[in-house]
Amino acid sequence: MSMSKKEILELEQLHDSFGDDPETFVAVLEMFMQEVPQDYDDLKQHMAQQDYHASGLLAHKVKSSYRMLGMQEETTLLQEIETRAKETDEVEKIPALFEQFETLYPEGLKQVMRTIKHLQERINS
Protein backbone atom coordinates (compact mmCIF):
# COMPACT_ATOMS: atom_id res chain seq x y z
CA MET A 1 0.00 0.00 0.00
CA SER A 2 1.10 3.55 -0.64
CA MET A 3 1.57 6.12 2.05
CA SER A 4 -1.63 7.93 2.93
CA LYS A 5 -2.44 10.96 0.87
CA LYS A 6 -1.68 14.46 2.07
CA GLU A 7 -4.64 16.51 3.24
CA ILE A 8 -4.38 18.91 0.34
CA LEU A 9 -2.48 19.13 -2.95
CA GLU A 10 0.63 21.25 -3.26
CA LEU A 11 -0.11 22.28 -6.87
CA GLU A 12 3.55 22.95 -7.78
CA GLN A 13 2.71 22.66 -11.47
CA LEU A 14 -0.02 25.25 -11.27
CA HIS A 15 2.25 27.54 -9.23
CA ASP A 16 4.87 27.25 -11.97
CA SER A 17 2.33 28.09 -14.67
CA PHE A 18 0.26 30.79 -12.97
CA GLY A 19 2.20 32.04 -9.95
CA ASP A 20 0.35 32.10 -6.64
CA ASP A 21 -3.15 32.57 -8.01
CA PRO A 22 -5.74 30.84 -5.81
CA GLU A 23 -8.67 31.93 -8.03
CA THR A 24 -7.13 30.25 -11.07
CA PHE A 25 -6.27 27.15 -9.00
CA VAL A 26 -9.90 26.86 -7.88
CA ALA A 27 -11.10 27.17 -11.50
CA VAL A 28 -8.71 24.39 -12.60
CA LEU A 29 -9.68 22.14 -9.68
CA GLU A 30 -13.39 22.69 -10.30
CA MET A 31 -12.92 21.78 -13.96
CA PHE A 32 -11.15 18.61 -12.80
CA MET A 33 -14.15 17.78 -10.58
CA GLN A 34 -16.52 18.24 -13.55
CA GLU A 35 -14.54 16.36 -16.18
CA VAL A 36 -12.72 13.56 -14.42
CA PRO A 37 -15.75 11.75 -12.91
CA GLN A 38 -17.41 11.66 -16.36
CA ASP A 39 -14.24 10.34 -17.99
CA TYR A 40 -13.83 7.86 -15.14
CA ASP A 41 -17.33 6.47 -15.74
CA ASP A 42 -16.57 6.13 -19.46
CA LEU A 43 -13.24 4.50 -18.70
CA LYS A 44 -14.94 2.04 -16.35
CA GLN A 45 -17.38 1.12 -19.12
CA HIS A 46 -14.63 0.59 -21.70
CA MET A 47 -12.74 -1.55 -19.19
CA ALA A 48 -15.83 -3.65 -18.53
CA GLN A 49 -16.16 -4.24 -22.28
CA GLN A 50 -12.42 -4.96 -22.49
CA ASP A 51 -12.17 -2.24 -25.11
CA TYR A 52 -8.54 -1.46 -24.38
CA HIS A 53 -8.07 0.79 -27.38
CA ALA A 54 -10.77 3.19 -26.15
CA SER A 55 -9.51 2.76 -22.58
CA GLY A 56 -6.02 3.80 -23.64
CA LEU A 57 -7.25 6.95 -25.35
CA LEU A 58 -9.29 7.95 -22.30
CA ALA A 59 -6.46 7.08 -19.92
CA HIS A 60 -4.31 9.51 -21.90
CA LYS A 61 -6.89 12.30 -21.49
CA VAL A 62 -7.46 11.69 -17.77
CA LYS A 63 -3.72 11.38 -17.14
CA SER A 64 -3.09 14.99 -18.16
CA SER A 65 -5.66 16.17 -15.60
CA TYR A 66 -3.94 14.25 -12.80
CA ARG A 67 -0.49 15.29 -13.94
CA MET A 68 -1.46 18.96 -13.89
CA LEU A 69 -2.43 18.60 -10.22
CA GLY A 70 0.80 16.75 -9.43
CA MET A 71 -1.02 13.53 -8.49
CA GLN A 72 1.84 11.19 -9.22
CA GLU A 73 0.46 7.73 -8.42
CA GLU A 74 -2.65 8.15 -10.54
CA THR A 75 -0.61 9.68 -13.37
CA THR A 76 1.77 6.70 -13.38
CA LEU A 77 -1.02 4.09 -13.43
CA LEU A 78 -2.89 5.87 -16.23
CA GLN A 79 0.36 6.13 -18.20
CA GLU A 80 0.87 2.37 -17.79
CA ILE A 81 -2.66 1.66 -19.01
CA GLU A 82 -2.20 4.02 -21.95
CA THR A 83 1.15 2.51 -22.97
CA ARG A 84 -0.03 -1.11 -22.78
CA ALA A 85 -3.20 -0.29 -24.71
CA LYS A 86 -1.28 1.60 -27.40
CA GLU A 87 1.48 -0.94 -27.83
CA THR A 88 -0.90 -3.86 -27.24
CA ASP A 89 1.81 -5.13 -24.92
CA GLU A 90 0.76 -7.19 -21.89
CA VAL A 91 -2.82 -5.95 -22.22
CA GLU A 92 -3.81 -8.68 -19.75
CA LYS A 93 -2.22 -6.51 -17.05
CA ILE A 94 -4.51 -3.56 -17.82
CA PRO A 95 -7.44 -4.66 -15.59
CA ALA A 96 -5.19 -4.96 -12.54
CA LEU A 97 -3.69 -1.52 -13.24
CA PHE A 98 -7.18 -0.07 -13.53
CA GLU A 99 -8.16 -1.72 -10.24
CA GLN A 100 -5.24 0.01 -8.56
CA PHE A 101 -6.38 3.30 -10.06
CA GLU A 102 -9.92 2.64 -8.81
CA THR A 103 -8.70 2.21 -5.25
CA LEU A 104 -6.92 5.61 -5.38
CA TYR A 105 -9.74 7.40 -7.18
CA PRO A 106 -12.20 8.24 -4.36
CA GLU A 107 -9.55 9.56 -1.98
CA GLY A 108 -8.03 11.57 -4.81
CA LEU A 109 -11.34 13.33 -5.40
CA LYS A 110 -11.65 14.06 -1.68
CA GLN A 111 -8.16 15.52 -1.75
CA VAL A 112 -9.12 17.81 -4.63
CA MET A 113 -12.28 18.91 -2.76
CA ARG A 114 -10.30 19.66 0.41
CA THR A 115 -7.84 21.67 -1.67
CA ILE A 116 -10.69 23.71 -3.24
CA LYS A 117 -12.09 24.42 0.24
CA HIS A 118 -8.66 25.44 1.54
CA LEU A 119 -8.11 27.80 -1.41
CA GLN A 120 -11.58 29.33 -1.08
CA GLU A 121 -10.85 30.07 2.58
CA ARG A 122 -7.65 31.83 1.48
CA ILE A 123 -9.54 33.84 -1.15
CA ASN A 124 -12.22 34.88 1.31
CA SER A 125 -9.96 35.72 4.25
Secondary structure per residue as TSV (DSSP state, phi and psi in degrees):
chain	resnum	aa	ss	phi	psi
A	1	M	-	360.0	149.6
A	2	S	-	-82.8	164.2
A	3	M	-	-64.4	154.8
A	4	S	-	-67.7	151.3
A	5	K	-	-71.6	149.5
A	6	K	-	-64.5	156.0
A	7	E	S	-55.5	-52.2
A	8	I	S	-130.6	162.9
A	9	L	-	-80.1	149.7
A	10	E	-	-88.0	-22.6
A	11	L	-	57.5	37.5
A	12	E	H	-55.6	-41.7
A	13	Q	H	-61.5	-43.2
A	14	L	H	-68.4	-37.7
A	15	H	H	-59.3	-43.4
A	16	D	H	-62.6	-38.8
A	17	S	H	-79.5	-38.8
A	18	F	H	-120.3	0.0
A	19	G	S	71.8	-166.1
A	20	D	S	-86.7	89.2
A	21	D	-	-128.9	82.1
A	22	P	H	-56.2	-34.4
A	23	E	H	-62.1	-45.0
A	24	T	H	-64.7	-41.3
A	25	F	H	-58.5	-44.4
A	26	V	H	-61.6	-43.2
A	27	A	H	-60.2	-43.5
A	28	V	H	-65.7	-43.5
A	29	L	H	-66.7	-37.3
A	30	E	H	-68.8	-35.5
A	31	M	H	-64.0	-42.3
A	32	F	H	-55.1	-47.2
A	33	M	H	-66.7	-24.1
A	34	Q	H	-81.9	-44.0
A	35	E	H	-84.6	-44.6
A	36	V	H	-63.3	-44.3
A	37	P	H	-59.7	-36.0
A	38	Q	H	-65.9	-46.8
A	39	D	H	-63.9	-36.4
A	40	Y	H	-62.4	-44.1
A	41	D	H	-61.7	-42.2
A	42	D	H	-63.6	-43.7
A	43	L	H	-60.9	-43.4
A	44	K	H	-58.5	-41.3
A	45	Q	H	-65.8	-46.5
A	46	H	H	-60.6	-39.1
A	47	M	H	-64.8	-41.8
A	48	A	H	-62.1	-34.5
A	49	Q	T	-86.9	1.6
A	50	Q	T	54.7	32.8
A	51	D	-	-88.3	86.0
A	52	Y	H	-76.4	-24.5
A	53	H	H	-63.3	-52.8
A	54	A	H	-62.8	-38.1
A	55	S	H	-60.7	-42.0
A	56	G	H	-63.4	-41.7
A	57	L	H	-64.3	-42.8
A	58	L	H	-69.7	-39.0
A	59	A	H	-57.7	-38.9
A	60	H	H	-61.2	-45.9
A	61	K	H	-63.7	-48.4
A	62	V	H	-66.4	-35.7
A	63	K	H	-56.1	-41.8
A	64	S	H	-65.6	-32.0
A	65	S	H	-65.1	-44.2
A	66	Y	H	-69.2	-38.5
A	67	R	H	-63.4	-40.7
A	68	M	H	-60.0	-32.0
A	69	L	T	-91.2	3.8
A	70	G	T	70.6	27.2
A	71	M	-	-91.9	89.0
A	72	Q	H	-65.2	-46.8
A	73	E	H	-60.8	-47.1
A	74	E	H	-62.8	-43.4
A	75	T	H	-56.7	-46.1
A	76	T	H	-63.5	-45.4
A	77	L	H	-63.8	-43.3
A	78	L	H	-65.3	-37.3
A	79	Q	H	-60.7	-44.0
A	80	E	H	-60.5	-45.2
A	81	I	H	-61.2	-47.3
A	82	E	H	-58.9	-47.6
A	83	T	H	-63.1	-46.8
A	84	R	H	-65.3	-37.1
A	85	A	H	-67.4	-42.3
A	86	K	H	-69.1	-43.9
A	87	E	T	-90.7	4.9
A	88	T	T	38.8	47.7
A	89	D	-	-113.4	120.5
A	90	E	S	53.3	45.0
A	91	V	G	-61.0	-23.2
A	92	E	G	-64.9	-15.1
A	93	K	G	-86.7	-10.3
A	94	I	H	-60.7	-45.6
A	95	P	H	-57.8	-40.1
A	96	A	H	-66.5	-38.5
A	97	L	H	-64.0	-41.6
A	98	F	H	-65.6	-37.9
A	99	E	H	-59.5	-41.8
A	100	Q	H	-61.6	-43.3
A	101	F	H	-60.8	-43.1
A	102	E	H	-58.9	-36.3
A	103	T	H	-70.7	-30.1
A	104	L	H	-81.4	-25.6
A	105	Y	H	-56.4	-52.0
A	106	P	H	-63.3	-41.9
A	107	E	H	-67.4	-33.9
A	108	G	H	-61.2	-43.2
A	109	L	H	-62.9	-41.7
A	110	K	H	-61.3	-39.0
A	111	Q	H	-63.7	-41.4
A	112	V	H	-63.1	-44.5
A	113	M	H	-61.4	-44.0
A	114	R	H	-62.0	-37.0
A	115	T	H	-66.9	-42.1
A	116	I	H	-58.7	-47.6
A	117	K	H	-59.8	-45.8
A	118	H	H	-59.5	-44.2
A	119	L	H	-68.3	-39.1
A	120	Q	H	-64.2	-37.1
A	121	E	H	-62.5	-39.3
A	122	R	H	-64.4	-43.0
A	123	I	H	-63.4	-40.3
A	124	N	H	-86.8	-6.4
A	125	S	-	-84.8	360.0
